[in-house]
Amino acid sequence: MSSGAIVEVRREMGCTAEDLLRWFPKALGDLYQNTSLVVDGEQLLIGSPATILVQGLTLNSRKIALLLIPVLELRIAFDPIFSANQIESILARFDLYTRRGGG
C-alpha cells in the first residue's frame, strides 16, 4: 500500500473466513486481484499490488435458539489512490455481495 492517508472501515460479518474468501471475487470485481486478506494472522489472499487490505478476526459465534452464527470482525483499509466516492462504491458492491438474509 502507498504511503499517505489510508481510509479504514470496519464491518462485522455473519460468516466464516472461508465464506468471505468464496464471496470475494464477485464482491470486489476487478479489484479482487489487488486485495490482500489476512484472518487470524493467516494470509489467505495476496494482492499484487495490494491496494485494499482486509484484516479479520474470528469472534465467538452467536447462538440464537438452535442457530449458531459465525462472527468475523473485519477492518478494511483502502490505499490513498481511492477517492471517497470510489470507496463508497466499492463498499456498496461489497455489502451487496456479502449480505445474507432470508426471504
The first five atom37 places (N, CA, C, CB, O) and aatype in JSON, in Angstrom:
{
  "aatype": [12, 15, 15, 7, 0, 9, 19, 6, 19, 1, 1, 6, 12, 7, 4, 16, 0, 6, 3, 10, 10, 1, 17, 13, 14, 11, 0, 10, 7, 3, 10, 18, 5, 2, 16, 15, 10, 19, 19, 3, 7, 6, 5, 10, 10, 9, 7, 15, 14, 0, 16, 9, 10, 19, 5, 7, 10, 16, 10, 2, 15, 1, 11, 9, 0, 10, 10, 10, 9, 14, 19, 10, 6, 10, 1, 9, 0, 13, 3, 14, 9, 13, 15, 0, 2, 5, 9, 6, 15, 9, 10, 0, 1, 13, 3, 10, 18, 16, 1, 1, 7, 7, 7],
  "atom_mask": [
    [1, 1, 1, 1, 1],
    [1, 1, 1, 1, 1],
    [1, 1, 1, 1, 1],
    [1, 1, 1, 0, 1],
    [1, 1, 1, 1, 1],
    [1, 1, 1, 1, 1],
    [1, 1, 1, 1, 1],
    [1, 1, 1, 1, 1],
    [1, 1, 1, 1, 1],
    [1, 1, 1, 1, 1],
    [1, 1, 1, 1, 1],
    [1, 1, 1, 1, 1],
    [1, 1, 1, 1, 1],
    [1, 1, 1, 0, 1],
    [1, 1, 1, 1, 1],
    [1, 1, 1, 1, 1],
    [1, 1, 1, 1, 1],
    [1, 1, 1, 1, 1],
    [1, 1, 1, 1, 1],
    [1, 1, 1, 1, 1],
    [1, 1, 1, 1, 1],
    [1, 1, 1, 1, 1],
    [1, 1, 1, 1, 1],
    [1, 1, 1, 1, 1],
    [1, 1, 1, 1, 1],
    [1, 1, 1, 1, 1],
    [1, 1, 1, 1, 1],
    [1, 1, 1, 1, 1],
    [1, 1, 1, 0, 1],
    [1, 1, 1, 1, 1],
    [1, 1, 1, 1, 1],
    [1, 1, 1, 1, 1],
    [1, 1, 1, 1, 1],
    [1, 1, 1, 1, 1],
    [1, 1, 1, 1, 1],
    [1, 1, 1, 1, 1],
    [1, 1, 1, 1, 1],
    [1, 1, 1, 1, 1],
    [1, 1, 1, 1, 1],
    [1, 1, 1, 1, 1],
    [1, 1, 1, 0, 1],
    [1, 1, 1, 1, 1],
    [1, 1, 1, 1, 1],
    [1, 1, 1, 1, 1],
    [1, 1, 1, 1, 1],
    [1, 1, 1, 1, 1],
    [1, 1, 1, 0, 1],
    [1, 1, 1, 1, 1],
    [1, 1, 1, 1, 1],
    [1, 1, 1, 1, 1],
    [1, 1, 1, 1, 1],
    [1, 1, 1, 1, 1],
    [1, 1, 1, 1, 1],
    [1, 1, 1, 1, 1],
    [1, 1, 1, 1, 1],
    [1, 1, 1, 0, 1],
    [1, 1, 1, 1, 1],
    [1, 1, 1, 1, 1],
    [1, 1, 1, 1, 1],
    [1, 1, 1, 1, 1],
    [1, 1, 1, 1, 1],
    [1, 1, 1, 1, 1],
    [1, 1, 1, 1, 1],
    [1, 1, 1, 1, 1],
    [1, 1, 1, 1, 1],
    [1, 1, 1, 1, 1],
    [1, 1, 1, 1, 1],
    [1, 1, 1, 1, 1],
    [1, 1, 1, 1, 1],
    [1, 1, 1, 1, 1],
    [1, 1, 1, 1, 1],
    [1, 1, 1, 1, 1],
    [1, 1, 1, 1, 1],
    [1, 1, 1, 1, 1],
    [1, 1, 1, 1, 1],
    [1, 1, 1, 1, 1],
    [1, 1, 1, 1, 1],
    [1, 1, 1, 1, 1],
    [1, 1, 1, 1, 1],
    [1, 1, 1, 1, 1],
    [1, 1, 1, 1, 1],
    [1, 1, 1, 1, 1],
    [1, 1, 1, 1, 1],
    [1, 1, 1, 1, 1],
    [1, 1, 1, 1, 1],
    [1, 1, 1, 1, 1],
    [1, 1, 1, 1, 1],
    [1, 1, 1, 1, 1],
    [1, 1, 1, 1, 1],
    [1, 1, 1, 1, 1],
    [1, 1, 1, 1, 1],
    [1, 1, 1, 1, 1],
    [1, 1, 1, 1, 1],
    [1, 1, 1, 1, 1],
    [1, 1, 1, 1, 1],
    [1, 1, 1, 1, 1],
    [1, 1, 1, 1, 1],
    [1, 1, 1, 1, 1],
    [1, 1, 1, 1, 1],
    [1, 1, 1, 1, 1],
    [1, 1, 1, 0, 1],
    [1, 1, 1, 0, 1],
    [1, 1, 1, 0, 1]
  ],
  "atom_positions": [
    [[0.84, -1.17, 0.0], [0.0, 0.0, 0.0], [0.89, 1.24, 0.0], [-0.96, 0.0, 1.22], [1.98, 1.23, 0.57]],
    [[0.43, 2.28, -0.62], [1.18, 3.52, -0.71], [1.2, 4.24, 0.63], [0.59, 4.43, -1.78], [0.37, 3.98, 1.5]],
    [[2.16, 5.15, 0.78], [2.16, 5.95, 1.99], [1.15, 7.08, 1.8], [3.59, 6.52, 2.31], [0.84, 7.45, 0.67]],
    [[0.64, 7.62, 2.88], [-0.36, 8.69, 2.8], [-1.54, 8.37, 3.68], [0.0, 0.0, 0.0], [-1.44, 7.53, 4.58]],
    [[-2.64, 9.02, 3.43], [-3.84, 8.86, 4.25], [-4.62, 7.63, 3.82], [-4.72, 10.12, 4.16], [-5.29, 7.64, 2.78]],
    [[-4.53, 6.59, 4.59], [-5.25, 5.34, 4.32], [-6.61, 5.42, 5.0], [-4.45, 4.09, 4.82], [-6.7, 5.78, 6.18]],
    [[-7.65, 5.1, 4.28], [-9.02, 5.1, 4.82], [-9.33, 3.7, 5.31], [-10.07, 5.57, 3.74], [-9.12, 2.72, 4.6]],
    [[-9.85, 3.61, 6.54], [-10.23, 2.31, 7.11], [-11.7, 2.31, 7.49], [-9.36, 1.99, 8.34], [-12.24, 3.29, 7.99]],
    [[-12.33, 1.17, 7.24], [-13.71, 0.96, 7.67], [-13.77, -0.39, 8.36], [-14.71, 1.04, 6.47], [-12.93, -1.26, 8.14]],
    [[-14.77, -0.56, 9.18], [-14.96, -1.82, 9.9], [-16.31, -2.4, 9.54], [-14.84, -1.61, 11.43], [-17.28, -1.69, 9.29]],
    [[-16.33, -3.73, 9.53], [-17.57, -4.47, 9.29], [-17.58, -5.67, 10.22], [-17.69, -4.91, 7.79], [-16.54, -6.29, 10.48]],
    [[-18.75, -6.0, 10.73], [-18.93, -7.23, 11.48], [-19.78, -8.13, 10.59], [-19.61, -6.99, 12.9], [-20.91, -7.8, 10.24]],
    [[-19.23, -9.27, 10.25], [-19.86, -10.16, 9.29], [-20.38, -11.42, 9.98], [-18.87, -10.53, 8.17], [-19.78, -11.89, 10.95]],
    [[-21.47, -11.95, 9.49], [-22.01, -13.21, 9.99], [-21.58, -14.34, 9.07], [0.0, 0.0, 0.0], [-22.41, -14.98, 8.42]],
    [[-20.26, -14.58, 9.0], [-19.72, -15.59, 8.1], [-18.38, -16.09, 8.61], [-19.57, -15.04, 6.67], [-17.82, -15.55, 9.57]],
    [[-17.88, -17.12, 7.96], [-16.54, -17.62, 8.27], [-15.55, -17.02, 7.27], [-16.5, -19.18, 8.22], [-15.95, -16.4, 6.29]],
    [[-14.27, -17.21, 7.54], [-13.24, -16.75, 6.61], [-13.39, -17.46, 5.26], [-11.83, -17.0, 7.19], [-13.15, -16.86, 4.22]],
    [[-13.78, -18.72, 5.28], [-13.96, -19.49, 4.05], [-15.12, -18.91, 3.22], [-14.23, -20.98, 4.38], [-15.02, -18.81, 2.0]],
    [[-16.21, -18.54, 3.9], [-17.33, -17.89, 3.2], [-16.85, -16.61, 2.52], [-18.5, -17.57, 4.19], [-17.1, -16.39, 1.34]],
    [[-16.15, -15.79, 3.26], [-15.68, -14.5, 2.76], [-14.77, -14.69, 1.55], [-14.94, -13.73, 3.87], [-14.91, -14.0, 0.54]],
    [[-13.87, -15.63, 1.65], [-12.94, -15.9, 0.54], [-13.7, -16.36, -0.71], [-11.91, -16.97, 0.96], [-13.33, -16.01, -1.82]],
    [[-14.75, -17.12, -0.53], [-15.57, -17.6, -1.64], [-16.35, -16.43, -2.29], [-16.56, -18.69, -1.15], [-16.56, -16.43, -3.5]],
    [[-16.77, -15.44, -1.49], [-17.54, -14.3, -1.99], [-16.67, -13.22, -2.63], [-18.33, -13.7, -0.87], [-17.15, -12.45, -3.46]],
    [[-15.41, -13.17, -2.24], [-14.52, -12.07, -2.65], [-14.48, -11.79, -4.15], [-13.15, -12.37, -2.19], [-14.59, -10.62, -4.53]],
    [[-14.33, -12.78, -5.03], [-14.21, -12.45, -6.46], [-15.38, -11.62, -6.99], [-14.1, -13.71, -7.27], [-15.16, -10.66, -7.73]],
    [[-16.6, -11.96, -6.64], [-17.75, -11.19, -7.12], [-17.94, -9.91, -6.31], [-19.02, -12.04, -7.05], [-18.33, -8.88, -6.86]],
    [[-17.66, -9.96, -5.02], [-17.85, -8.79, -4.15], [-16.89, -7.67, -4.5], [-17.68, -9.18, -2.69], [-17.21, -6.49, -4.32]],
    [[-15.7, -8.02, -5.0], [-14.69, -7.0, -5.3], [-14.49, -6.76, -6.79], [-13.38, -7.4, -4.68], [-13.85, -5.78, -7.18]],
    [[-15.02, -7.64, -7.63], [-14.89, -7.45, -9.08], [-13.43, -7.34, -9.52], [0.0, 0.0, 0.0], [-12.6, -8.17, -9.16]],
    [[-13.13, -6.31, -10.31], [-11.78, -6.12, -10.85], [-10.74, -5.86, -9.76], [-11.78, -4.97, -11.83], [-9.54, -6.01, -10.01]],
    [[-11.16, -5.47, -8.59], [-10.22, -5.16, -7.5], [-9.77, -6.41, -6.74], [-10.85, -4.17, -6.53], [-8.89, -6.33, -5.89]],
    [[-10.38, -7.55, -7.04], [-10.04, -8.81, -6.36], [-8.53, -9.09, -6.42], [-10.82, -9.98, -6.97], [-7.93, -9.47, -5.42]],
    [[-7.93, -8.92, -7.6], [-6.51, -9.22, -7.78], [-5.6, -8.27, -7.0], [-6.16, -9.17, -9.25], [-4.42, -8.57, -6.81]],
    [[-6.14, -7.14, -6.56], [-5.35, -6.16, -5.8], [-5.73, -6.12, -4.33], [-5.5, -4.78, -6.41], [-5.49, -5.13, -3.65]],
    [[-6.34, -7.2, -3.85], [-6.79, -7.25, -2.47], [-6.04, -8.33, -1.7], [-8.3, -7.52, -2.4], [-5.85, -9.44, -2.19]],
    [[-5.61, -7.99, -0.5], [-4.98, -8.95, 0.41], [-5.94, -9.21, 1.56], [-3.6, -8.44, 0.93], [-6.62, -8.31, 2.04]],
    [[-5.98, -10.48, 2.0], [-6.85, -10.87, 3.1], [-6.04, -11.64, 4.12], [-8.04, -11.73, 2.6], [-5.37, -12.63, 3.8]],
    [[-6.1, -11.18, 5.37], [-5.46, -11.84, 6.49], [-6.52, -12.06, 7.56], [-4.25, -11.0, 7.05], [-7.16, -11.11, 8.0]],
    [[-6.72, -13.32, 7.96], [-7.7, -13.62, 9.01], [-6.99, -14.41, 10.1], [-8.92, -14.42, 8.43], [-6.36, -15.44, 9.84]],
    [[-7.12, -13.92, 11.32], [-6.49, -14.55, 12.49], [-5.0, -14.77, 12.28], [-7.18, -15.89, 12.81], [-4.44, -15.79, 12.69]],
    [[-4.35, -13.79, 11.62], [-2.91, -13.85, 11.4], [-2.48, -14.71, 10.22], [0.0, 0.0, 0.0], [-1.29, -14.79, 9.93]],
    [[-3.41, -15.35, 9.53], [-3.09, -16.21, 8.39], [-3.39, -15.48, 7.08], [-3.87, -17.54, 8.47], [-4.51, -15.02, 6.86]],
    [[-2.38, -15.38, 6.21], [-2.55, -14.72, 4.91], [-3.31, -15.67, 3.99], [-1.17, -14.32, 4.28], [-2.8, -16.73, 3.62]],
    [[-4.55, -15.28, 3.62], [-5.39, -16.13, 2.78], [-5.4, -15.68, 1.33], [-6.79, -16.15, 3.32], [-5.73, -16.47, 0.43]],
    [[-5.06, -14.42, 1.09], [-5.06, -13.87, -0.26], [-4.0, -12.78, -0.32], [-6.47, -13.31, -0.65], [-3.9, -11.94, 0.57]],
    [[-3.21, -12.8, -1.39], [-2.15, -11.81, -1.55], [-2.41, -11.02, -2.83], [-0.73, -12.49, -1.59], [-2.33, -11.56, -3.93]],
    [[-2.72, -9.74, -2.67], [-2.95, -8.87, -3.81], [-1.64, -8.34, -4.36], [0.0, 0.0, 0.0], [-0.69, -8.12, -3.62]],
    [[-1.6, -8.15, -5.67], [-0.37, -7.67, -6.28], [-0.69, -6.6, -7.32], [0.41, -8.83, -6.92], [-1.18, -6.94, -8.4]],
    [[-0.44, -5.34, -7.03], [-0.1, -4.79, -5.71], [-1.37, -4.67, -4.86], [0.59, -3.39, -5.85], [-2.47, -4.52, -5.39]],
    [[-1.21, -4.76, -3.56], [-2.35, -4.69, -2.65], [-2.78, -3.24, -2.45], [-2.02, -5.34, -1.29], [-2.08, -2.45, -1.82]],
    [[-3.94, -2.9, -2.99], [-4.49, -1.56, -2.79], [-5.64, -1.59, -1.77], [-4.98, -0.97, -4.13], [-6.08, -0.54, -1.29]],
    [[-6.1, -2.81, -1.46], [-7.09, -3.0, -0.4], [-6.57, -4.1, 0.51], [-8.52, -3.35, -0.99], [-6.22, -5.19, 0.05]],
    [[-6.53, -3.81, 1.8], [-6.09, -4.79, 2.79], [-7.25, -5.08, 3.72], [-4.83, -4.29, 3.59], [-7.77, -4.17, 4.38]],
    [[-7.65, -6.33, 3.78], [-8.74, -6.74, 4.66], [-8.14, -7.63, 5.74], [-9.88, -7.5, 3.87], [-7.54, -8.66, 5.46]],
    [[-8.33, -7.2, 6.98], [-7.84, -7.98, 8.12], [-9.04, -8.42, 8.95], [-6.84, -7.16, 8.99], [-9.92, -7.62, 9.28]],
    [[-9.07, -9.71, 9.28], [-10.21, -10.25, 10.0], [-9.81, -10.94, 11.29], [0.0, 0.0, 0.0], [-8.69, -11.44, 11.44]],
    [[-10.75, -10.96, 12.2], [-10.57, -11.64, 13.47], [-11.84, -12.44, 13.74], [-10.27, -10.62, 14.64], [-12.94, -11.88, 13.76]],
    [[-11.67, -13.73, 13.95], [-12.81, -14.59, 14.24], [-13.21, -14.39, 15.7], [-12.48, -16.08, 13.96], [-12.39, -14.54, 16.6]],
    [[-14.47, -14.04, 15.92], [-15.01, -13.85, 17.26], [-15.88, -15.04, 17.63], [-15.81, -12.52, 17.35], [-16.13, -15.91, 16.8]],
    [[-16.34, -15.07, 18.87], [-17.23, -16.14, 19.3], [-18.52, -16.1, 18.49], [-17.54, -16.01, 20.8], [-19.07, -15.03, 18.22]],
    [[-18.98, -17.28, 18.1], [-20.24, -17.38, 17.36], [-21.39, -16.94, 18.23], [-20.46, -18.81, 16.84], [-21.33, -17.02, 19.46]],
    [[-22.45, -16.47, 17.58], [-23.67, -16.1, 18.3], [-24.66, -17.24, 18.18], [-24.28, -14.77, 17.74], [-24.81, -17.85, 17.12]],
    [[-25.33, -17.51, 19.28], [-26.33, -18.58, 19.27], [-27.71, -17.98, 19.47], [-26.02, -19.62, 20.37], [-27.97, -17.26, 20.44]],
    [[-28.6, -18.28, 18.52], [-29.99, -17.85, 18.6], [-30.82, -19.12, 18.48], [-30.35, -16.79, 17.46], [-30.91, -19.73, 17.42]],
    [[-31.43, -19.51, 19.59], [-32.15, -20.79, 19.67], [-31.18, -21.9, 19.27], [-33.44, -20.79, 18.75], [-30.15, -22.07, 19.92]],
    [[-31.48, -22.64, 18.23], [-30.59, -23.72, 17.79], [-29.64, -23.28, 16.68], [-31.4, -24.91, 17.32], [-28.85, -24.08, 16.19]],
    [[-29.72, -22.02, 16.29], [-28.91, -21.49, 15.2], [-27.6, -20.92, 15.75], [-29.69, -20.4, 14.43], [-27.61, -20.12, 16.68]],
    [[-26.48, -21.33, 15.16], [-25.17, -20.84, 15.54], [-24.62, -20.0, 14.38], [-24.2, -22.01, 15.9], [-24.4, -20.53, 13.29]],
    [[-24.4, -18.71, 14.61], [-23.97, -17.8, 13.55], [-22.51, -17.4, 13.79], [-24.88, -16.54, 13.5], [-22.18, -16.84, 14.84]],
    [[-21.63, -17.69, 12.81], [-20.22, -17.29, 12.98], [-20.11, -15.76, 12.93], [-19.33, -17.93, 11.88], [-20.93, -15.09, 12.31]],
    [[-19.09, -15.23, 13.59], [-18.87, -13.78, 13.6], [-17.43, -13.51, 13.19], [-19.18, -13.17, 15.0], [-16.49, -14.05, 13.77]],
    [[-17.28, -12.66, 12.18], [-15.97, -12.27, 11.68], [-15.9, -10.74, 11.68], [-15.7, -12.85, 10.26], [-16.67, -10.08, 10.99]],
    [[-14.98, -10.2, 12.46], [-14.8, -8.75, 12.51], [-13.75, -8.36, 11.48], [-14.38, -8.27, 13.95], [-12.64, -8.88, 11.48]],
    [[-14.11, -7.43, 10.59], [-13.2, -7.03, 9.52], [-12.77, -5.58, 9.67], [-13.86, -7.22, 8.17], [-13.53, -4.72, 10.11]],
    [[-11.53, -5.34, 9.29], [-11.0, -3.99, 9.14], [-10.53, -3.9, 7.7], [-9.82, -3.67, 10.18], [-9.63, -4.64, 7.29]],
    [[-11.13, -3.01, 6.94], [-10.81, -2.88, 5.52], [-10.07, -1.56, 5.32], [-12.11, -2.93, 4.64], [-10.6, -0.49, 5.61]],
    [[-8.84, -1.64, 4.84], [-8.01, -0.45, 4.63], [-7.84, -0.21, 3.13], [-6.62, -0.61, 5.32], [-7.46, -1.11, 2.38]],
    [[-8.14, 1.02, 2.71], [-8.06, 1.4, 1.31], [-6.83, 2.28, 1.08], [-9.34, 2.13, 0.87], [-6.57, 3.21, 1.85]],
    [[-6.1, 1.99, 0.04], [-4.95, 2.78, -0.36], [-5.4, 4.21, -0.68], [-4.25, 2.14, -1.59], [-6.53, 4.42, -1.11]],
    [[-4.53, 5.19, -0.46], [-4.88, 6.59, -0.76], [-5.21, 6.86, -2.23], [-3.75, 7.48, -0.35], [-5.71, 7.94, -2.54]],
    [[-4.96, 5.93, -3.13], [-5.29, 6.15, -4.55], [-6.8, 6.22, -4.77], [-4.7, 5.04, -5.41], [-7.25, 6.73, -5.79]],
    [[-7.59, 5.71, -3.8], [-9.04, 5.71, -3.93], [-9.65, 6.99, -3.38], [-9.64, 4.5, -3.22], [-9.28, 7.46, -2.31]],
    [[-10.59, 7.55, -4.14], [-11.33, 8.73, -3.66], [-12.44, 8.26, -2.73], [-11.91, 9.56, -4.86], [-12.74, 7.07, -2.67]],
    [[-13.05, 9.19, -2.02], [-14.16, 8.86, -1.13], [-15.31, 8.24, -1.92], [-14.65, 10.12, -0.37], [-15.95, 7.3, -1.45]],
    [[-15.58, 8.76, -3.11], [-16.66, 8.22, -3.95], [-16.35, 6.8, -4.4], [-16.88, 9.12, -5.17], [-17.24, 5.95, -4.43]],
    [[-15.1, 6.53, -4.74], [-14.71, 5.19, -5.15], [-14.86, 4.2, -3.99], [-13.26, 5.18, -5.66], [-15.35, 3.09, -4.17]],
    [[-14.44, 4.62, -2.8], [-14.55, 3.76, -1.62], [-16.01, 3.46, -1.33], [-13.87, 4.42, -0.39], [-16.38, 2.32, -1.03]],
    [[-16.84, 4.47, -1.42], [-18.28, 4.29, -1.2], [-18.85, 3.28, -2.2], [-19.02, 5.64, -1.31], [-19.66, 2.42, -1.83]],
    [[-18.45, 3.37, -3.43], [-18.91, 2.46, -4.47], [-18.4, 1.03, -4.23], [-18.46, 2.95, -5.85], [-19.15, 0.06, -4.39]],
    [[-17.14, 0.9, -3.85], [-16.55, -0.41, -3.56], [-17.29, -1.06, -2.39], [-15.04, -0.28, -3.23], [-17.62, -2.24, -2.44]],
    [[-17.56, -0.29, -1.34], [-18.24, -0.82, -0.17], [-19.69, -1.19, -0.47], [-18.2, 0.19, 0.97], [-20.21, -2.17, 0.07]],
    [[-20.35, -0.41, -1.32], [-21.74, -0.73, -1.69], [-21.79, -2.07, -2.4], [-22.33, 0.39, -2.6], [-22.66, -2.89, -2.12]],
    [[-20.86, -2.3, -3.31], [-20.81, -3.59, -4.02], [-20.46, -4.71, -3.05], [-19.78, -3.55, -5.18], [-21.08, -5.77, -3.08]],
    [[-19.47, -4.48, -2.19], [-19.06, -5.47, -1.2], [-20.23, -5.87, -0.31], [-17.89, -4.93, -0.34], [-20.48, -7.05, -0.08]],
    [[-20.95, -4.87, 0.18], [-22.1, -5.14, 1.06], [-23.2, -5.9, 0.32], [-22.67, -3.83, 1.61], [-23.83, -6.79, 0.88]],
    [[-23.43, -5.55, -0.94], [-24.45, -6.22, -1.74], [-24.13, -7.72, -1.9], [-24.58, -5.55, -3.12], [-25.01, -8.56, -1.76]],
    [[-22.88, -8.03, -2.19], [-22.49, -9.41, -2.44], [-22.27, -10.23, -1.18], [-21.24, -9.44, -3.26], [-22.27, -11.46, -1.23]],
    [[-22.08, -9.57, -0.05], [-21.82, -10.33, 1.19], [-23.01, -10.32, 2.13], [-20.62, -9.76, 1.9], [-22.97, -10.96, 3.19]],
    [[-24.06, -9.62, 1.77], [-25.25, -9.57, 2.61], [-25.96, -10.91, 2.56], [-26.2, -8.42, 2.17], [-26.19, -11.48, 1.49]],
    [[-26.31, -11.4, 3.73], [-27.06, -12.66, 3.81], [-28.41, -12.36, 4.43], [-26.28, -13.74, 4.65], [-28.53, -11.5, 5.3]],
    [[-29.38, -13.07, 3.99], [-30.71, -12.85, 4.56], [-31.66, -13.9, 4.06], [0.0, 0.0, 0.0], [-31.35, -14.71, 3.19]],
    [[-32.81, -13.86, 4.64], [-33.83, -14.83, 4.24], [-34.97, -14.14, 3.52], [0.0, 0.0, 0.0], [-35.04, -12.92, 3.46]],
    [[-35.83, -14.94, 3.0], [-36.96, -14.42, 2.24], [-38.09, -14.15, 3.14], [0.0, 0.0, 0.0], [-39.15, -13.7, 2.69]]
  ]
}
